[in-house]
Amino acid sequence: MTQTAVFFAEYPLDYVLWRGIARILKDERPDVRRLLVTVAEPYSAGYVHDLADLFDDHHELALGATYGAWNTALSGRTILAHLLRNLPRAVKVAKAMREVPLPSHGVAFVYAGHTLNRQIFLRHARDRGLTTVVLADETPDVDLADFYYGRHASTIFRLYNRLFGVGDLDLYWMKVPDGDKTSQRELRIARDAADHVIAGDHISRVNQIAEDRVAWPFLPSPPQLVAARPKLLLIGGSYMWEGLVRPPAFYRRYNALIDALRKLHPQHDLVYMPHPGAPGEAEAEMARLDLNRFEVGDKMSPEEYVRRHPEVNIAYSIFSTCIHSLAAMGVQAHALYGLFHDDAIDPLLRHRLDQRWASQRYDKMVVRDEAAFLAGRNVYKPADMTPLVEASVRRLLNRVGIAISEDYHESTF
């Protein structure tokens, strides 16, 4: 019986992760059928994902479902409002998902499991008899005593997941002083939500991936001759929604650093990559920034952009997952939050960002020394982490039932 690896994708990051695993399977287990199931996600509508060469088949659902608001008061009235607003759509998505012709033999992969669409897919995959795998996104070594339990959202998650999904999902908000708000949170999916729930980690964040984790499969493209001028990426974000960011001081500092980038990299073409978000969010963020000399990148993830534009060799963000994914792909990537003063980024937020993004492998990834930065001395060369990432992914595949050699072979793709 043919074994199938099924991948569920919803957000731009999903596509990037599955590209890495699918590439390894195509190289070394071409007999394993690779199936991609996707769902429409409005914040990422129109994003480009060039994956046709890696998958044998693709099923797309035109409708997605959501849990609804996350942080309102819990009462019978708010729960009823959630159900009236979101339940009909969830029923339609569950019905459409059941019509996706999944095989009865294979492994189904989901990133994080934090959305209702992913939960609905997991139930369908489980009901079909597939081995289910969730690659959990959890900050390593975080102390949940620094967070409070999001009772309202967790209750809504549990209600919907009992109806449509597979396992409990709990939300924890970072504790902040009275009067402050934050979007910093941790989500924990129940370990019985799938046959395997395995947390991921960035190969550029730690010196060694823990035995019970897997390296996120961000893999560089094969080497290419680059004739064009080098490119620099500035990765955007929706910082206006983070309560521990303090405008206008934040945007004054942000614009000063953008000006410094123009002066530091006159030989580069400059590209600003907006963060996917609700309609108008990216435009509202860009309206606060002086992006003179920057072109605005196409609607694709920074990782996909780098894959298509190998001339990108340096990237900056205030704080973003992309600094680690791009470093794994060979780009010298930096986070700039260490150059913001307390009046722009609250120290509590900087501590949280260090927990998530500071690198044991590259001490210059997070920029902290302003003099060295302005003098162009904050430079490092990302090592080729492909053998380490592939070894970790190969162990994962064997663990979940897809037999594959654990020896690294240079990709022919």
C-alpha positions in Angstrom: 0.0 0.0 0.0 1.4 3.4 -1.0 2.2 5.6 2.0 1.2 9.2 1.9 2.5 12.3 3.7 -0.3 14.9 4.0 0.6 18.5 4.9 -2.0 21.1 6.0 -1.2 24.7 5.1 -3.0 27.9 6.1 -0.5 30.7 6.7 2.7 31.7 4.8 4.9 30.0 7.4 3.1 26.7 6.9 4.1 26.6 3.3 7.8 27.3 4.1 8.0 24.5 6.7 6.4 21.9 4.4 8.6 22.8 1.6 11.6 21.6 3.6 10.1 18.3 4.6 8.6 17.6 1.1 12.0 18.4 -0.5 13.7 15.7 1.6 11.0 13.2 0.8 11.1 13.9 -2.9 14.8 13.4 -2.9 15.0 10.2 -1.0 11.5 8.7 -0.7 9.8 9.5 -4.0 7.6 6.5 -3.5 5.9 8.3 -0.6 3.0 10.3 -2.1 3.0 14.0 -1.0 -0.4 15.6 -0.6 -1.0 19.3 0.2 -4.3 20.5 1.8 -4.8 24.2 2.0 -7.5 26.5 3.3 -8.2 30.2 2.5 -6.8 32.5 5.1 -7.9 36.1 4.5 -4.9 37.8 6.0 -2.6 36.0 3.6 -4.9 36.2 0.6 -3.0 36.5 -2.6 0.3 35.3 -1.2 2.5 33.4 -3.6 3.5 29.8 -2.7 5.4 28.0 -5.5 5.1 24.4 -4.4 3.7 22.5 -7.4 7.0 20.9 -8.1 7.1 19.3 -4.6 3.6 17.8 -4.2 1.8 15.1 -6.2 -1.6 16.5 -5.4 -3.3 19.6 -3.9 -6.7 20.1 -2.4 -7.8 23.7 -1.6 -10.8 24.7 0.6 -12.2 28.0 -0.4 -13.7 28.7 3.1 -12.0 29.0 6.5 -13.2 29.1 10.1 -12.1 31.1 13.1 -12.5 30.9 16.9 -13.4 34.6 17.0 -12.2 37.2 19.5 -9.6 36.1 22.0 -9.6 38.5 24.9 -13.0 39.6 26.0 -14.9 38.9 29.3 -16.2 35.4 29.7 -19.9 35.0 30.2 -22.8 33.0 28.8 -23.7 36.0 26.7 -20.3 36.3 25.0 -20.1 32.5 24.5 -23.5 32.6 22.8 -22.4 35.5 20.6 -19.3 33.5 19.5 -21.5 30.5 18.6 -24.0 32.6 16.6 -21.2 34.4 14.7 -18.7 31.5 14.1 -20.5 28.2 14.5 -22.2 28.2 11.0 -18.9 28.8 9.2 -17.2 26.1 11.3 -19.9 23.6 10.3 -19.4 24.4 6.6 -15.6 24.0 6.9 -16.0 20.7 8.7 -18.3 19.4 6.1 -16.0 20.6 3.3 -13.0 19.0 5.1 -14.7 15.7 5.3 -15.0 15.7 1.5 -11.2 16.0 1.0 -10.2 12.6 -0.2 -7.5 11.7 2.4 -5.9 8.3 2.2 -6.3 5.7 4.9 -2.5 5.0 5.2 0.0 7.6 5.9 1.0 10.6 8.1 -0.6 14.0 8.4 1.4 17.0 9.5 0.1 20.2 11.1 2.0 23.2 12.3 1.1 24.4 15.8 -2.5 23.3 15.9 -3.5 26.8 17.1 -6.3 27.5 14.7 -9.8 26.1 14.2 -9.0 25.1 10.6 -6.0 23.1 11.8 -8.1 21.4 14.4 -10.8 20.5 11.9 -8.1 19.0 9.6 -6.6 17.0 12.5 -10.0 15.4 13.3 -10.6 14.5 9.7 -7.1 13.0 9.4 -7.6 11.1 12.7 -11.0 9.8 11.6 -9.4 8.5 8.3 -6.9 6.5 10.4 -3.8 8.6 9.5 -1.0 9.0 12.0 -1.3 12.7 13.1 1.7 14.9 13.9 1.6 18.4 15.4 4.8 20.4 15.3 4.2 22.6 18.3 5.4 26.2 18.5 6.3 26.8 22.2 9.0 29.1 23.5 11.6 26.8 25.1 12.2 27.1 28.8 9.6 29.8 29.3 8.1 30.1 32.8 4.3 30.1 32.6 4.3 31.7 36.1 5.1 34.9 34.2 1.8 34.5 32.4 -1.8 34.4 33.4 -4.3 31.9 32.1 -6.6 33.3 29.3 -9.8 31.8 30.7 -12.1 33.3 28.1 -10.2 32.3 25.0 -9.3 28.9 26.4 -12.9 28.2 27.1 -13.9 29.1 23.5 -11.0 27.0 22.1 -12.0 24.0 24.2 -15.7 24.3 23.2 -14.9 24.5 19.5 -12.3 21.8 19.6 -14.7 19.4 21.4 -17.2 20.0 18.6 -14.8 20.0 15.6 -11.2 19.4 16.7 -9.1 16.9 18.5 -7.6 18.4 21.7 -7.6 21.1 24.3 -5.8 24.4 23.6 -4.9 26.8 26.3 -3.8 30.4 26.0 -1.6 32.3 28.5 -1.0 36.0 28.3 2.2 37.6 29.6 1.7 39.4 32.8 2.1 43.2 32.5 1.7 46.1 34.9 -1.9 47.4 35.5 -3.0 49.6 32.7 -0.7 48.0 30.1 -1.7 45.5 27.4 0.3 43.1 25.3 -0.1 40.7 22.5 2.7 38.5 23.9 1.3 35.0 24.6 2.0 31.3 24.9 -0.3 28.6 23.5 -0.2 25.0 24.7 -1.8 22.2 22.8 -2.8 19.0 24.7 -0.3 16.2 24.1 -3.2 13.9 23.2 -4.3 16.2 20.4 -2.3 14.0 17.9 -0.3 10.8 17.9 2.8 12.8 18.0 3.1 16.4 19.4 6.7 17.5 19.0 7.9 21.0 19.7 10.2 22.7 17.1 13.1 25.0 17.6 15.3 27.2 15.4 18.7 25.8 14.5 20.2 29.3 14.7 18.7 30.0 18.1 20.5 27.2 20.0 23.8 25.4 19.8 22.1 22.0 19.8 18.5 21.0 19.3 17.1 19.2 22.3 16.4 15.5 21.9 12.7 15.9 22.4 12.4 18.7 19.8 12.9 19.0 16.0 14.7 21.7 14.1 12.3 23.8 12.0 12.9 22.7 8.5 14.0 25.9 6.9 16.4 24.9 4.2 18.4 27.0 1.8 18.0 26.8 -2.0 20.8 25.1 -4.0 23.7 27.5 -4.7 23.1 29.8 -7.7 25.2 32.2 -9.6 24.1 35.7 -8.6 24.7 38.5 -11.1 22.3 41.1 -9.8 23.0 43.8 -7.1 22.7 42.4 -3.6 19.4 43.0 -1.8 18.6 43.9 1.8 15.2 43.0 3.3 13.5 45.0 6.0 10.9 42.7 7.6 7.8 44.7 8.7 5.4 44.0 11.5 2.2 45.3 13.0 3.9 47.0 16.0 1.1 49.4 16.6 -0.9 46.5 18.2 1.8 45.7 20.8 0.9 47.5 24.0 4.5 47.4 25.3 5.7 49.3 22.2 5.5 53.1 22.9 4.7 55.3 20.0 5.7 58.0 19.0 9.2 57.3 20.6 9.2 53.8 18.9 8.6 55.1 15.4 11.1 58.0 15.8 13.7 55.4 16.7 12.6 53.0 14.0 12.9 55.7 11.3 16.4 56.7 12.6 17.5 53.1 12.2 16.0 52.9 8.7 18.0 55.9 7.8 21.1 54.2 9.3 20.4 51.2 7.1 20.3 53.4 4.0 23.7 54.8 4.8 25.3 51.5 5.9 24.2 49.6 2.7 24.5 52.0 -0.2 25.5 49.1 -2.5 22.2 47.2 -1.8 18.8 47.4 -3.3 16.4 47.9 -0.4 13.2 45.9 0.0 10.5 46.3 2.6 8.4 43.2 3.3 5.0 44.0 4.9 3.6 41.7 7.5 0.4 40.0 6.5 -2.5 41.3 8.5 -6.0 42.6 8.4 -6.9 45.0 5.5 -5.2 48.3 6.0 -2.7 47.1 8.7 0.3 47.0 6.5 -0.5 50.4 4.9 -1.1 52.0 8.4 2.3 50.7 9.5 4.1 51.9 6.4 2.5 55.3 6.7 4.6 55.8 9.9 7.9 54.9 8.2 10.3 56.8 5.9 10.8 54.1 3.3 12.7 56.3 0.8 14.8 54.1 -1.5 12.8 51.0 -0.4 10.7 49.1 -2.8 7.7 47.2 -1.3 8.1 43.4 -1.7 5.5 41.2 -3.4 2.9 39.4 -1.4 4.9 36.4 -0.3 6.8 35.3 2.8 10.3 36.6 3.3 11.5 33.0 3.0 9.8 32.6 -0.4 11.2 35.9 -1.5 14.7 34.8 -0.6 14.2 31.5 -2.4 13.3 33.5 -5.6 15.9 36.2 -5.1 19.2 34.6 -4.1 20.8 38.0 -4.2 19.3 38.7 -0.8 22.2 38.4 1.6 21.2 40.6 4.6 17.9 41.1 6.5 16.7 43.2 9.4 13.6 43.2 11.6 12.7 44.8 14.9 11.6 41.4 16.0 10.3 38.5 13.9 10.5 34.8 13.4 12.1 35.6 10.1 15.5 36.4 11.6 16.0 32.7 12.4 14.4 31.2 9.4 16.4 33.4 7.0 19.6 32.8 8.9 19.0 29.0 8.4 18.7 29.8 4.7 22.1 31.5 4.7 21.1 35.2 5.1 22.8 37.4 7.6 19.7 38.3 9.6 19.4 40.8 12.5 16.9 41.8 15.1 17.1 45.5 16.1 15.0 45.6 19.2 18.1 45.8 21.3 18.8 49.3 20.0 15.5 50.7 21.4 15.4 52.6 24.6 13.0 52.1 27.5 10.7 54.9 26.3 10.2 53.1 23.0 10.1 49.4 24.0 9.3 48.4 27.5 12.0 46.4 29.3 9.5 43.7 30.0 9.0 43.2 26.3 12.7 43.2 25.6 13.2 40.4 28.2 10.4 38.4 26.4 12.0 39.0 23.0 15.4 37.8 24.4 13.7 34.6 25.5 12.3 34.0 22.0 14.9 35.4 19.7 18.3 35.8 21.3 20.8 33.4 19.6 23.3 31.1 21.3 25.0 30.5 18.0 25.3 34.1 16.6 25.9 36.7 19.3 25.6 39.5 16.7 22.1 38.4 15.4 20.4 40.7 18.0 22.0 44.1 17.6 22.8 45.7 20.9 26.0 47.7 20.3 24.9 50.9 18.6 28.4 52.1 17.9 29.4 48.8 16.3 26.2 48.8 14.3 26.7 52.4 12.9 30.3 51.6 12.1 29.2 48.5 10.1 31.0 46.1 12.4 27.9 44.1 13.5 28.6 41.4 10.9 28.5 37.6 11.1 28.5 34.8 8.5 25.7 32.2 8.8 27.0 28.7 8.8 25.4 26.1 6.5 23.1 24.3 8.9 21.6 22.0 6.2 23.2 18.8 7.6 22.0 19.5 11.1 18.5 20.5 10.1 18.1 17.5 7.8 19.4 15.1 10.4 16.8 16.4 12.8 14.0 16.2 10.3 15.0 12.6 9.3 14.8 11.5 12.9 11.3 13.1 13.0 10.2 11.2 9.9 11.5 7.9 11.3 9.8 8.6 14.6 6.4 9.1 13.0 6.5 6.1 10.7 8.2 7.3 7.5 11.3 5.2 7.2 14.2 7.2 5.8 18.0 7.1 6.0 19.3 9.4 8.8 22.5 10.0 6.8 22.7 13.5 5.2 22.9 13.5 1.4 23.3 16.8 -0.6 19.9 17.6 -2.3 19.7 17.1 -6.0 16.6 19.2 -6.1 
